[in-house]
Amino acid sequence: MTRGNPWASGRVLALPGGPRLLFGRMYEDPRVETRAFPAAPARVLCVASAGDTAAALASAGYDVTAIDVNPVQLAYARARLDGDTPAVAGSAELMLAAARRTAAACLPRWRAEALRGFLDLDDPRVQLRWWRTRLDSPGLRLLMGAALRPAGVLTAALAPGFRHVVPARFDTELRARVARVVARHPNADNPLLAELLAGGSPRPRAEAPPLRATVRFVLGDVAEHLEAVPAGSYDAVTLSNVLDGPGAAYRRRLRTAVERAVRPGGTAVLRSVGGTGGTAAAARASEERCPLWGSLYVTTVGGTR
C-alpha cells in the first residue's frame, strides 16, 4: 500500500480481494471548482474517481490531468470520458441503493414516486418545509441512527482504514446537511441531490461528447505525483476527499506537495465527509449542492481564501 494511504487498496468496504470500482458517479459539484479556479485554460489536477469532475473541467476549457491510485477506477473514468462506458454502480452506489430500498420499504414517503414531487421543487423555502414536515420523520431518524452511528451498519461495513472517518453522530449531521442544501439550492436543478436520495437525476442530462483526448490520465498516488512533477506544474488542484482515510503524516506530506507543485497564487480544493475542518470550511460547504460534504476547503497556495 502507498505510504499511509488506505485508498491504495482500492477497497472502502471490508471485503477480500483486489481493487474494486468504488464510485460509479462523483458526488461533488464542479461549479465549486469552475468558480474558484483561475480562468481556463489553466493547468489543473483532479482525482479521476468516476470522471465527472474531469469531464466538467475539460468541458470548461481547462488543461486537465486526472489521477487515481486505484487502477480499476482510473480505467473506468478513462472509458467513461471516451464515451465507451455508461455509468455503473460502484461500492458507493451499492451502499446507497441498499439504504434507499430500506427507507422505501419502511417509510412510504421515501418511495421513488413520492420523492419525485420533492425533487421537482424549485423554491428553497418550500423545499425546506417539505423536508422538515414530510421526509425528516421519526422513522427516518431511527433508520439513520441504526445505519450511521459509530456502532451502526456503515461503520461495520467499512474497511478499517476508513472507519474513523464517520462522524460520531453522522445521522444527525447528514440530516442537517440535507436541510442546508434544500434551503439554498433548487431541487429541480440539483442532480446531485436526486442521485443521492433517489438514484437518478430529476431531469435527463444530455450526453457529453467524448473527452478522453483532452484529459491526461495518471495511475498513482496523488502525493507522490505532486512530489515528482516540476515545481509550479499546476495552476490549481482539486483532490476530492482524498484525505478521508489517511493519517496525519500523509496529510502533512500532501500539503507540502501541493504547495510545491501548484504555482504561488494557485488554488487548491478539498472536500471532507467528516466535517472536522472548522467553522470556515463547514460554512463553505453550503456552496455544494451535494449534502454528503461536511467541510469544503478552498485555499490559495501561498495565502488563504
C-alpha positions in Angstrom: 0.0 0.0 0.0 1.2 3.5 -0.8 2.6 5.0 2.4 -0.2 6.0 4.7 -2.9 6.0 2.1 -5.7 3.4 2.5 -7.2 4.4 -0.8 -4.3 2.5 -2.4 -6.1 -0.8 -1.6 -8.9 0.0 -4.0 -11.5 -1.0 -1.4 -13.5 1.0 1.1 -15.6 -2.0 2.3 -14.3 -4.8 4.5 -14.1 -7.3 1.6 -11.3 -9.6 0.5 -9.6 -9.3 -2.9 -8.0 -6.7 -5.0 -9.1 -3.2 -6.1 -12.7 -2.6 -7.0 -14.8 0.1 -8.6 -15.6 2.4 -5.7 -17.6 5.2 -7.4 -19.8 4.9 -10.4 -20.6 8.6 -10.1 -19.0 11.6 -8.4 -21.0 13.3 -5.7 -19.3 16.7 -5.8 -20.4 20.0 -7.5 -17.9 21.0 -10.2 -19.3 24.6 -10.1 -17.2 25.0 -6.9 -14.0 24.4 -9.0 -15.0 26.4 -12.0 -15.9 29.4 -9.8 -12.7 29.2 -7.7 -10.1 28.2 -10.2 -8.0 30.6 -12.3 -9.5 31.2 -15.8 -9.3 28.4 -18.4 -7.1 27.1 -19.9 -5.3 26.8 -16.6 -3.4 23.6 -15.8 -5.4 21.6 -13.3 -5.1 18.3 -11.5 -8.1 16.4 -10.2 -8.8 13.0 -8.7 -10.1 10.8 -11.5 -12.7 8.9 -9.5 -15.7 8.3 -11.8 -14.6 11.0 -14.2 -17.4 13.6 -13.7 -15.2 16.4 -12.4 -12.5 15.8 -15.0 -15.2 15.9 -17.7 -16.7 19.1 -16.3 -13.3 20.9 -16.1 -12.3 19.7 -19.6 -15.6 20.9 -21.0 -15.0 24.3 -19.4 -11.7 24.6 -21.3 -9.2 23.6 -18.6 -6.0 21.6 -19.3 -6.8 18.6 -17.1 -4.7 15.8 -15.6 -6.8 13.2 -13.8 -5.0 10.9 -11.3 -6.2 7.9 -9.3 -4.3 5.3 -7.2 -6.9 2.7 -8.0 -6.3 1.1 -11.4 -9.9 -0.1 -11.7 -11.3 3.4 -11.0 -8.9 5.0 -13.4 -9.8 2.6 -16.3 -13.5 3.3 -15.6 -13.0 7.1 -15.7 -11.0 6.8 -18.9 -13.6 4.7 -20.6 -16.5 7.0 -19.5 -14.8 10.1 -20.9 -14.0 8.2 -24.1 -17.8 7.5 -24.4 -17.3 3.8 -24.2 -18.8 3.1 -20.8 -22.1 4.3 -19.2 -22.3 4.9 -15.5 -22.4 1.7 -13.5 -22.7 1.0 -9.7 -19.6 1.0 -7.6 -19.3 0.3 -3.9 -20.8 3.7 -3.0 -23.8 3.2 -5.3 -24.4 -0.3 -4.0 -24.5 1.0 -0.4 -26.7 3.9 -1.3 -29.1 1.6 -3.2 -29.4 -0.6 -0.2 -30.2 2.4 2.0 -32.8 3.6 -0.4 -34.5 0.2 -0.5 -34.7 0.0 3.2 -36.1 3.5 3.5 -38.7 2.9 0.8 -39.8 -0.4 2.5 -40.2 1.2 5.9 -41.3 4.7 5.0 -44.0 5.3 2.3 -42.9 8.9 1.7 -39.4 7.7 0.8 -40.7 5.6 -2.2 -39.5 6.8 -5.5 -42.8 8.1 -6.8 -43.4 10.0 -3.5 -39.9 11.6 -3.7 -40.4 12.8 -7.2 -42.6 15.6 -6.1 -39.9 16.8 -3.7 -37.1 16.6 -6.2 -39.1 18.6 -8.8 -39.5 21.6 -6.5 -37.6 24.8 -7.3 -38.4 27.0 -4.3 -35.9 26.5 -1.4 -38.4 27.8 1.1 -41.0 25.2 0.0 -38.3 22.5 -0.2 -37.1 23.1 3.4 -40.7 23.0 4.7 -41.3 19.7 2.8 -38.1 18.2 4.1 -39.0 19.1 7.7 -42.6 18.1 7.7 -42.8 15.1 5.4 -39.4 13.5 5.0 -37.3 14.1 8.2 -39.6 12.0 10.2 -39.1 10.0 13.5 -38.9 6.8 11.3 -36.1 8.2 9.2 -34.2 9.3 12.3 -34.5 5.7 13.7 -33.2 4.2 10.4 -30.4 6.6 10.0 -29.3 6.2 13.6 -29.1 2.4 13.2 -27.1 2.8 10.0 -24.8 5.8 10.6 -23.8 6.0 14.2 -20.4 4.6 15.3 -21.7 1.1 16.1 -24.0 1.1 13.1 -24.2 -0.7 9.8 -22.0 1.7 7.8 -19.0 1.6 10.2 -19.2 -2.2 10.4 -19.1 -2.5 6.6 -16.1 -0.1 6.0 -12.6 -1.3 5.8 -10.6 -0.5 9.0 -8.7 2.5 7.3 -12.0 4.3 6.8 -14.0 3.6 9.9 -12.6 6.7 11.8 -13.9 9.0 9.0 -17.6 8.5 10.0 -18.6 11.3 12.4 -19.9 10.2 15.8 -23.4 11.5 15.0 -23.4 11.1 11.2 -27.1 10.5 11.2 -27.8 13.9 12.7 -25.0 15.6 10.7 -26.3 14.2 7.4 -29.9 15.2 8.0 -28.7 18.7 8.8 -26.7 18.8 5.6 -29.7 17.8 3.5 -31.6 20.7 5.2 -28.8 23.0 4.4 -28.8 22.1 0.7 -32.5 22.2 0.1 -32.7 25.6 1.9 -30.3 27.1 -0.6 -30.3 25.2 -3.9 -33.4 24.5 -6.1 -34.1 20.7 -6.2 -35.1 20.7 -9.8 -31.7 21.9 -10.8 -29.8 19.6 -8.4 -28.9 16.2 -10.0 -26.5 15.5 -7.1 -29.3 15.6 -4.5 -31.5 13.4 -6.8 -28.8 10.9 -7.3 -28.2 10.6 -3.6 -31.8 10.4 -2.5 -33.5 8.6 -5.4 -30.7 7.2 -7.5 -31.4 9.3 -10.6 -31.3 12.9 -11.9 -34.6 14.9 -11.8 -34.1 15.6 -15.5 -32.3 13.6 -18.1 -28.8 15.1 -18.8 -27.6 15.5 -22.3 -24.8 13.1 -23.3 -21.4 14.8 -23.3 -19.1 14.3 -26.3 -16.0 12.1 -25.7 -13.4 14.0 -23.8 -10.6 11.5 -23.5 -8.3 13.4 -25.9 -8.5 16.5 -23.6 -7.7 14.7 -20.3 -4.4 13.1 -19.4 -4.8 10.1 -17.1 -2.2 9.1 -14.5 -2.1 6.0 -12.3 -0.5 6.8 -9.0 -0.7 8.3 -5.5 -1.5 12.0 -5.6 1.1 13.0 -3.1 3.8 11.0 -5.0 2.7 12.6 -8.2 2.8 16.2 -6.8 6.3 15.5 -5.3 7.6 14.2 -8.7 6.4 16.9 -11.1 8.4 20.1 -11.6 7.6 22.9 -9.1 4.7 25.1 -10.2 3.4 22.5 -12.7 -0.3 23.2 -11.9 -2.4 26.4 -11.6 -5.0 24.5 -9.4 -5.7 21.2 -7.9 -8.9 19.6 -6.7 -8.4 16.5 -4.5 -12.0 15.4 -3.7 -12.0 13.7 -0.3 -8.6 12.0 -0.7 -7.8 12.8 3.0 -10.8 11.0 4.3 -8.8 8.0 5.5 -5.1 8.8 5.5 -3.5 9.8 8.8 -1.7 13.0 10.0 1.7 12.1 8.4 0.1 11.7 4.9 -1.9 14.9 5.4 1.3 16.9 6.1 3.0 15.3 3.2 0.2 16.1 0.8 0.1 19.7 2.0 3.8 20.2 1.3 3.5 18.5 -2.1 0.6 20.8 -3.1 2.5 23.9 -2.0 5.4 22.8 -4.2 3.5 21.6 -7.3 0.9 24.5 -7.5 2.2 27.9 -8.5 2.0 30.7 -5.9 -1.4 32.2 -6.1 -2.9 29.0 -7.5 -6.0 27.3 -6.0 -6.5 24.0 -4.0 -9.9 22.5 -3.3 -10.5 19.6 -0.9 -13.7 18.1 0.5 -14.3 16.0 3.6 -17.2 13.8 4.6 -16.1 14.0 8.2 -16.7 17.7 8.6 -13.9 18.4 11.0 -12.3 21.3 9.2 -13.5 24.1 11.4 -16.1 26.8 11.1 -14.9 28.4 7.8 -14.6 25.0 5.9 -18.0 23.9 7.2 -19.6 27.2 6.2 -18.0 27.0 2.7 -19.7 23.6 2.3 -23.0 25.4 1.8 -21.8 26.2 -1.7 -22.0 22.4 -2.5 -25.2 21.0 -4.0 -24.4 17.6 -2.6 -25.2 17.1 1.2 -22.5 14.5 1.8 -19.8 17.0 2.5 -19.3 18.5 5.9 -16.2 20.6 5.0 -15.1 22.3 1.8 -11.6 23.8 1.7 -10.8 26.4 -1.0 -7.4 27.8 -0.4 -4.9 29.9 -2.3 -1.4 28.5 -2.4 0.9 30.9 -0.6 -2.2 32.6 1.1 -5.7 31.9 2.3 -9.2 32.2 0.9 
